[in-house]
Amino acid sequence: MPRLAALLAALAVVVLLGTGCDDGPAPARAAAATTVPWWHGGLLHVGGTTLATELQQIRYAGGTTLVGAADAEASRWSLVRDGRLVPLVSARSLVDPALSDDGRRVVWVQETGSRELRPAHFRIGFRVVSYDVGAGRPAGTWATHARVICCDATGYLVVEDVAGDGSVELGRVGHGRMRWVPGSDPVPLAGRGSWPGGRDGVRSPDGASVALLATEDGSRPPKQPRTVPWVRGHGRPVRLDAPAGARIVAWEDDDHVVLATGHLVRFLRCAAATGACEQTADRPGGRVRLPSAR
């Protein structure tokens, strides 16, 4: 009997070891918090860390975060680097920085002086700065001046787009457009410059896909017009599995786009290839400031 008892005990150990991985389905993987920045209650949440700041205007692309406060009287912007805020821009005028989709370049236009020529007509000096995020220093600057008419900003110099190769599209509102490569003089482009903000959708860091909102006409259930998010890329357009009214926040990487939904904001991480979405681990609640596309 003692020998039989020992054999049974050994067998029990083998059974326990052998069935340790088969005692039921594995628990569902908890969705990670988003790496896309957001602000709430005096804290900027970015990349798994929080930074205390009252700066609430956020620009984000390709892993690069800018946070600032800007109006017609004064602007200040900081770059998030290594878990801290690094001052980038301080000006006594409106500065509206633009990021390349891959987050490698920041470009802004800053006034350097203003002189009134006659009522509502001004001669304004401008300095354009292209900042290399990886190197942590300017990649180039360009200075010019323009005649600007108040109060529709006709003639004002603005950044319209920053390409992945570092080239910059500039425009004088209501006048001409130009392409500037740091280190050389701008060359003219066709068309008239316009104030930024008219881009159709948000491009992925690699520039291959764009997330955008589209309005369905209500011909299918629930039989009413509604705005829904889509991704358009190399293949057929993919509708994201998100509630109507969801807002596009930013691309987390080349394959995932983050949406915000609800009055008490929650974030959804959606796969661009399939449209499948999952709620992230973030719990923002209350008044939340999200990245804006300028």
C-alpha positions in Angstrom: 0.0 0.0 0.0 2.7 2.5 0.8 4.2 1.9 -2.7 0.7 2.4 -4.3 0.2 5.7 -2.4 3.5 7.0 -3.6 2.7 6.2 -7.2 -0.7 7.9 -6.9 1.0 11.0 -5.4 3.5 11.1 -8.2 0.8 10.8 -10.8 -1.1 13.7 -9.2 1.9 15.9 -9.5 2.3 15.0 -13.1 -1.4 15.7 -13.8 -1.2 19.1 -12.1 1.9 20.1 -14.0 0.5 18.9 -17.3 -2.9 20.7 -16.9 -1.6 24.0 -15.7 -2.1 25.6 -19.1 -5.5 24.0 -19.8 -7.6 25.0 -16.8 -9.6 27.5 -18.9 -9.3 30.3 -21.4 -6.5 32.8 -20.9 -7.7 36.2 -19.5 -8.3 38.8 -22.1 -5.4 41.1 -22.7 -5.9 44.5 -21.1 -5.8 47.3 -23.6 -2.8 49.6 -23.0 -3.1 53.3 -22.5 -2.7 55.4 -25.6 0.6 57.1 -26.4 -1.4 60.1 -27.9 -1.2 63.0 -25.5 -4.1 64.6 -23.7 -4.6 67.2 -21.0 -6.9 67.2 -18.0 -6.9 69.1 -14.7 -3.5 70.7 -15.0 -1.7 67.5 -16.1 -0.5 66.6 -19.6 -0.6 62.8 -20.1 1.9 61.7 -22.7 3.7 58.5 -23.4 2.8 56.9 -20.0 3.9 59.9 -18.0 2.2 63.0 -16.6 3.6 66.6 -16.6 2.2 69.4 -14.6 1.4 72.3 -16.9 -1.3 74.9 -17.5 -0.5 74.9 -21.2 -3.4 73.3 -22.9 -3.0 73.6 -26.7 -1.6 70.4 -28.1 0.0 69.5 -31.4 1.0 65.9 -32.0 2.3 63.8 -34.8 4.6 60.8 -35.2 5.5 60.6 -31.5 6.3 64.3 -31.2 4.3 66.4 -28.7 4.1 70.2 -28.5 2.1 72.0 -25.9 1.5 75.7 -25.7 -0.7 78.8 -25.3 -1.1 81.1 -28.2 -3.3 84.1 -29.2 -2.9 87.3 -31.2 -1.0 88.9 -28.3 1.5 86.3 -27.2 2.6 82.7 -27.8 4.7 80.2 -26.0 5.3 76.6 -27.0 7.3 73.8 -25.4 8.5 70.4 -26.8 8.1 67.3 -24.7 11.5 65.6 -24.6 12.7 62.9 -22.2 9.7 63.4 -19.8 10.1 67.2 -19.5 9.0 70.4 -21.2 11.6 72.1 -23.2 10.8 75.8 -24.2 10.7 76.1 -28.0 8.9 79.4 -28.9 8.2 82.6 -27.1 6.7 85.5 -29.0 4.6 88.6 -28.7 2.4 87.6 -31.6 0.4 84.6 -32.8 2.7 81.6 -33.5 0.9 78.5 -35.0 3.5 75.7 -35.3 3.1 72.9 -37.8 4.4 69.3 -37.5 5.4 67.0 -40.3 3.3 63.8 -40.2 6.3 61.7 -39.0 7.0 64.2 -36.2 10.6 64.9 -37.3 10.2 68.6 -38.1 8.4 71.5 -36.5 8.0 74.7 -38.5 6.6 78.0 -37.5 6.4 81.6 -38.7 7.2 84.4 -36.2 6.7 88.1 -36.7 9.9 90.2 -36.3 8.5 93.6 -36.6 5.5 95.6 -37.9 5.1 99.1 -39.4 1.8 100.8 -40.3 2.0 102.1 -43.9 -1.5 103.6 -43.8 -4.7 102.8 -42.0 -5.2 99.0 -42.0 -2.1 98.4 -44.2 1.0 97.1 -42.5 4.5 96.0 -43.5 5.4 93.0 -41.4 8.7 91.2 -41.1 8.6 87.4 -40.7 11.1 84.7 -39.8 10.4 81.1 -40.7 12.0 78.4 -38.6 12.4 74.7 -39.4 13.3 72.8 -36.2 14.9 69.3 -36.4 13.3 67.3 -33.5 15.9 64.5 -33.5 18.9 66.9 -33.5 17.3 69.3 -31.1 18.2 72.4 -33.1 17.0 74.5 -36.0 17.5 73.0 -39.5 17.2 76.4 -41.1 15.6 79.8 -41.1 14.4 82.2 -43.7 13.5 85.9 -43.3 11.2 88.0 -45.4 8.6 90.7 -45.2 5.1 91.2 -46.6 2.4 93.8 -46.9 -0.6 92.7 -44.8 -4.1 94.2 -44.8 -6.2 94.2 -41.7 -8.5 92.6 -40.8 -8.8 89.6 -43.0 -5.0 88.9 -42.8 -4.5 89.3 -46.6 -0.8 88.9 -47.3 0.0 87.2 -44.0 2.7 84.5 -44.2 1.6 81.0 -43.0 2.8 77.4 -43.0 0.4 75.3 -45.1 2.2 71.9 -44.8 5.5 70.2 -43.8 6.5 67.3 -46.0 8.3 64.2 -44.8 11.5 65.3 -46.6 11.6 68.5 -44.6 10.4 70.8 -47.4 7.8 73.3 -46.3 4.8 74.8 -48.2 4.3 78.4 -47.3 1.5 80.7 -48.4 0.6 84.4 -48.3 -3.1 84.5 -47.5 -4.9 85.5 -50.7 -1.7 85.7 -52.6 0.9 83.3 -53.8 2.3 80.0 -52.5 5.9 78.7 -52.3 8.0 75.7 -51.4 10.9 76.2 -49.1 13.7 73.8 -48.4 15.9 74.9 -45.5 19.2 76.1 -46.8 17.8 77.5 -50.0 15.4 80.2 -51.2 11.7 79.4 -51.7 10.4 78.6 -55.2 6.9 79.6 -56.4 4.0 77.2 -56.4 0.6 77.5 -58.2 -2.4 78.7 -56.2 -3.2 81.3 -53.6 -2.2 80.9 -50.0 -4.9 80.2 -47.4 -5.1 80.0 -43.7 -4.2 76.5 -42.5 -6.9 74.1 -41.4 -8.5 72.9 -44.6 -6.7 69.6 -44.9 -9.0 66.7 -45.6 -8.3 64.2 -42.7 -5.3 63.3 -40.6 -2.4 61.5 -42.3 -0.5 58.6 -40.8 3.2 59.1 -39.8 4.3 57.3 -43.0 1.9 59.4 -45.1 0.4 56.3 -46.6 -3.1 56.5 -45.0 -5.5 59.2 -44.0 -8.2 59.1 -41.3 -11.2 61.2 -42.1 -14.9 61.7 -41.2 -17.6 61.1 -43.8 -21.3 61.6 -43.6 -23.6 58.7 -44.4 -26.9 59.7 -46.1 -29.1 57.5 -44.0 -30.1 55.1 -46.8 -29.1 52.2 -44.6 -29.9 51.4 -40.9 -30.3 53.4 -38.7 -31.9 55.3 -41.5 -30.6 58.7 -40.6 -27.6 60.8 -41.6 -24.6 60.5 -39.4 -20.9 61.2 -39.4 -18.6 58.2 -39.1 -14.8 57.7 -39.2 -13.0 56.0 -42.1 -9.4 55.2 -43.1 -8.4 55.6 -46.7 -5.0 54.1 -47.7 -3.5 51.7 -50.3 -6.5 49.4 -50.4 -10.2 49.9 -50.2 -11.6 52.4 -47.6 -12.2 50.9 -44.2 -14.9 52.1 -41.9 -13.8 52.2 -38.2 -16.1 50.3 -35.8 -16.9 53.3 -33.7 -20.1 55.1 -32.6 -21.4 57.9 -34.7 -20.0 61.2 -33.7 -16.6 59.8 -32.7 -13.8 62.3 -33.3 -10.4 61.6 -34.8 -7.7 62.5 -32.4 -4.4 61.3 -34.0 -2.5 58.3 -35.3 -0.7 56.3 -32.6 1.5 54.6 -35.3 1.2 53.7 -38.9 -1.4 51.0 -38.2 -3.6 52.5 -35.5 -5.6 55.6 -35.1 -7.1 57.0 -31.9 -10.6 58.3 -31.6 -12.4 60.1 -28.9 -16.1 59.5 -28.2 -18.7 60.5 -25.7 -19.3 63.7 -23.6 -17.2 62.1 -20.8 -14.4 61.3 -23.2 -13.1 57.7 -23.7 -10.5 56.8 -26.2 -10.7 54.0 -28.9 -7.7 52.5 -30.6 -8.7 51.3 -34.0 -6.8 49.1 -36.5 -6.6 50.8 -39.9 -6.5 47.5 -41.8 -9.6 46.0 -40.3 -11.6 48.8 -38.6 -11.7 46.9 -35.3 -11.6 49.2 -32.2 -10.9 48.7 -28.5 -11.2 51.1 -25.6 -7.8 52.1 -24.2 -7.0 52.0 -20.5 -7.1 55.8 -20.2 -9.8 57.2 -17.9 -9.8 60.9 -18.7 -13.3 62.1 -17.6 -14.3 65.7 -17.2 -12.8 68.5 -19.3 -10.2 67.1 -21.6 -8.0 68.9 -24.2 -7.0 66.9 -27.2 -4.4 67.4 -29.9 -5.6 69.7 -32.7 -4.6 69.9 -36.3 -4.0 73.7 -36.0 
